[in-house]
Amino acid sequence: MTSAWLVASADVDQGSTLEVRCVGAAARAVTDRGPALVADGVAGKISRRDPGLWGEAARAESEIRLAWVDLAVNSRPLVERIQRLRAELASESIDRVVLCGMGGSSLAPEVITRTADVPLVVLDGTDPAQVRAAVQEQLARTVVVVSSKSGSTVETDSQRRAFEAAFSEAGIDPLRRIVVVTDPGSPLEKASLEAGYRAVFTADPQVGGRFSALSAFGLVPSGLAGADVGRLLDEARAAMGPLSADTADNPGLVLGAALGGTAPLRDKLIFVDEGSGIVGFADWAEQLIAESTGKNSTGLLPVVVSGPAAPEVRSPGDDALLVRLVPSGVEPAAGEGGSAVAVSGPLGAQLLLWEYATAVSGRLLGISPFDQPDVESAKKAARSLLDARPEPVPAHLVDGPVEIRATEGLLDGVTDLPGAVAALGKQVGPTGYLAVMAYLDRLGDADLAEVRDPLAARVQRPVTFGWGPRFLHSTGQYHKGGPAVGVYLQITGGTGEDLAVPERPFTFGQLIAAQAAGDAQVLADLGRPVLRLHLTDRAAGLALLREVLGA
């Protein structure tokens, strides 16, 4: 059975079109929920920063988190300053840009620069090998952008310290090679101005990290790397009018209704890129949606897949919605009895579109899209483990280079690694999902991500793959605050040669170990099944793990 798409589109920058198409349950959600959104003036109220849209309990947070709606205009003065600094750096033969940041501070610049095909080194991990590779390469040509709203993010602070030490050891003045992006009045701004770093950019403090793509957090590293951030703002500004209109064809209302208004709720969003030309967009959307909606035992879980052949695309399931990222100007094939959303448009316009849609989805789900109550739990657990440094919990099983640990009862009757993986897979229920959480080097160990598709085929349920600690600022909120239907496979590895964090009583190896253990502890305390695999020999362990998991 073939169904026609429900279409909402708006002309934006220089003849480009921002378009959302819906079919099946997504189209029914728009038909059922859209009229009330229009009648309630939701789009206009978002654009006017009305904090009452998400209920009284959310009002206080919403009052200080809605400035993102005007960033396309208010960020314009940044462009000239960024361009001037880029020219200064180029005149000194400094053309390698490294970004130290987590969550929204890194994911937006990554998609902006990859789409623009300009080089940016994103350091959003704490694995010693990953940090060492970033710190040791081409220092003479390197400028480091340190992005943190407060400066208290332990990952970013540790990375900054490593770069400062490396610059000093190489005879390079670190003050001339560090650029800071932070909130005005933050401890990081104060310390940076006192230290005399090369440049300090401040962002609007009434913008949360995951909504900050069009703020200094997204623009400064992207512009220094060579992306045309002025054009990005033009694209977003052209979308402001259509997205603030209280009309049935507003793409933001349509997408928000399709994502958050299905009944029963299709809470697994299967993201597949079908040649959109926007590189890595699903990773940015994953963080925006999961951290914004995954709370109060509800939410939307983005599942980023490798392509149209992924198991979840071929057989999405009744609780899944296929989200197709498609090229502009190309009409997607008609829906074939399934439920899907197809989205196209220029990057700047889509950044604003998805932020509006996420805010609309939050209203339909009955949650505040602007807080992240469960993110801090893993941070506290990690800090506690760093301070106390308890002895490692003995492994329940050892299979060659893999130590196996698990929550109580999971390994009953299990004697080896294949049995442990099979036991975890049996815990995935008919509405559940499996999350792979790899606290490793996401660049050096990137091939491990190939286990996602075989695991999805094995458990016949959605599988997410996240690199730790990066995902803690993304799907980590959903794993702890969303529906209690997930099961978790955590993978850690021996660090080999560790790396000190200058002027701190811990190493990067100890930091990532504490982050992994703290995350697992919080999930276990919530009653979630967790299988922990530690690779004592990383190379041999990865080879065995890929074999067992089917990659």
NORKA-V10013 format. One line per field, one symbol per residue. phi: phi as a letter, one per 20 degrees, with the letter a starting at -180 (. if undefined). A space follows every 10 residues. Layout:
phi: ???
//
This chain:
phi: .ddefedcbb fcglnfcecc dcbmffffff ffdggffffe mffffffemf eefdnffegg ffgdcdfffd ffefegffff ffffffffff fdmdcddddd acmffdffgf fffffflcfb eddcccfgff fffffeelff ddcddddafd nefffffffg fffgfffffe mdfffedddd cbefnfgffg fffffnfgbc dddffecfgf ddgeegfeef fffffofeff fgffffffeg fgfeeecfdf gffffffffd dfcffeedde ecednfndem fffffgfgff ffdealmcpd dfcedfrfef gfffbfnfdd ceddedffmd fffffdmdcb cccbqfggff gfgffgffff ggffemceed dbfdffffff fffffffelf fgfgffbccm ecedcafgnf egmecbfgff ffffgfefef debddecdec efefdgffff fffgffffel bfcdcceeeg ffecfgffge degececcdd ccbfemefcf egmcebdfff ffffffffff fffffenefc ddddefdfff ffffffffen e
//
